Amino acid sequence: MLDLIVKASLAYLLGTLMGGQLIGLLRGGIDLRKLGSGNVGATNALRTQGASFALGVLAIDVLKGVAAVLLIPHLPALGTPLLALREQAYVCGVAVALGHCYPVFYGFHGGKGVATLAGVFGALLTAALGWMLGVFALLVMLSGYVSLATLCAAATAVVWVACAQPSGLASPAGYFTLAMAALIAWKHRENIGRLLQGREHRFEKARVLGRWLSR
């Protein structure tokens, strides 16, 4: 049990390394929390600081998700491991996402976990990530709503696991995916409200298919 607690704690701490804050420090102290939507993720970085800044944020947030599930479970065990490596990786995936969303060093006010979870899914459920990215890209190009595309991508992960895993959602992958889809929905609850009210910010430049279809 101690082994799992230590590894989950390390994954959580890794999650608290916020890409938006790190790149902001390197760029002269830019604080994304005071700009645009106030979110420290890549989307707000793109809207307020441009593509190069956003790519740096995205890279850090994705890579920490990958590192949490591919490296931390393989650290030397402290006693007899409670779970197999694969299950440890899912626990570390949850922990790194929680670290990003609720970082203790920033008053538990972090990002929405999308890029970090993309790294986790890319490492653990690679085939699912392909479908998720496809749905995300299609919805962004059709609607221009990044939040809607993100929520649909999370739902796609649930459907993929339900169909592709031998035990469906009643499996470690299923429990992980359901929990992370719920986290994404919770972190986007204000976006959901704005979508329902027709007040959500639209990324008009990305809505290339929507504009073409509306001609």
JOSUL-V643796 format. One record per backbone hydrogen bond with DSSP energy under -0.5 kcal/mol. CO is the residue of the C=O (numbers start at 1). NH is the residue of the N-H. If there is no record, write none. Layout:
((CO & NH) (CO & NH))
//
This chain:
((1 & 5) (2 & 6) (3 & 7) (4 & 8) (5 & 9) (6 & 10) (7 & 11) (8 & 12) (9 & 13) (10 & 14) (11 & 15) (12 & 16) (14 & 17) (16 & 18) (18 & 22) (19 & 23) (20 & 24) (21 & 25) (22 & 26) (23 & 27) (24 & 29) (24 & 30) (25 & 28) (30 & 32) (31 & 34) (32 & 35) (35 & 38) (40 & 20) (41 & 45) (42 & 46) (43 & 47) (44 & 48) (45 & 49) (45 & 50) (46 & 50) (50 & 54) (51 & 55) (52 & 56) (53 & 57) (54 & 58) (55 & 59) (56 & 60) (57 & 61) (58 & 62) (59 & 63) (60 & 64) (61 & 65) (62 & 66) (63 & 67) (64 & 68) (65 & 69) (66 & 70) (67 & 71) (67 & 72) (71 & 74) (72 & 75) (77 & 79) (78 & 3) (84 & 88) (85 & 89) (86 & 90) (87 & 91) (88 & 92) (89 & 93) (90 & 94) (91 & 95) (92 & 96) (93 & 97) (94 & 98) (95 & 99) (96 & 100) (97 & 101) (98 & 102) (100 & 111) (101 & 110) (103 & 106) (103 & 108) (104 & 107) (106 & 109) (108 & 110) (113 & 117) (114 & 118) (115 & 119) (116 & 120) (117 & 121) (118 & 122) (119 & 123) (120 & 124) (121 & 125) (125 & 129) (126 & 130) (127 & 131) (128 & 132) (129 & 133) (130 & 134) (131 & 135) (132 & 136) (133 & 137) (134 & 138) (135 & 139) (136 & 140) (137 & 141) (138 & 142) (139 & 143) (139 & 144) (140 & 144) (141 & 209) (141 & 210) (144 & 146) (144 & 203) (145 & 149) (146 & 150) (147 & 151) (148 & 152) (149 & 153) (150 & 154) (151 & 155) (152 & 156) (153 & 157) (154 & 158) (155 & 159) (156 & 160) (157 & 161) (158 & 162) (159 & 163) (160 & 164) (161 & 165) (165 & 168) (167 & 170) (169 & 171) (171 & 175) (172 & 176) (173 & 177) (174 & 178) (175 & 179) (176 & 180) (177 & 181) (178 & 182) (179 & 183) (180 & 184) (181 & 185) (182 & 186) (183 & 187) (184 & 188) (186 & 189) (188 & 192) (189 & 193) (190 & 194) (191 & 195) (192 & 196) (193 & 197) (194 & 198) (194 & 199) (194 & 200) (195 & 198) (202 & 204) (203 & 206) (203 & 207) (204 & 207) (206 & 208) (207 & 211) (208 & 212) (209 & 213) (210 & 214) (212 & 215))
//
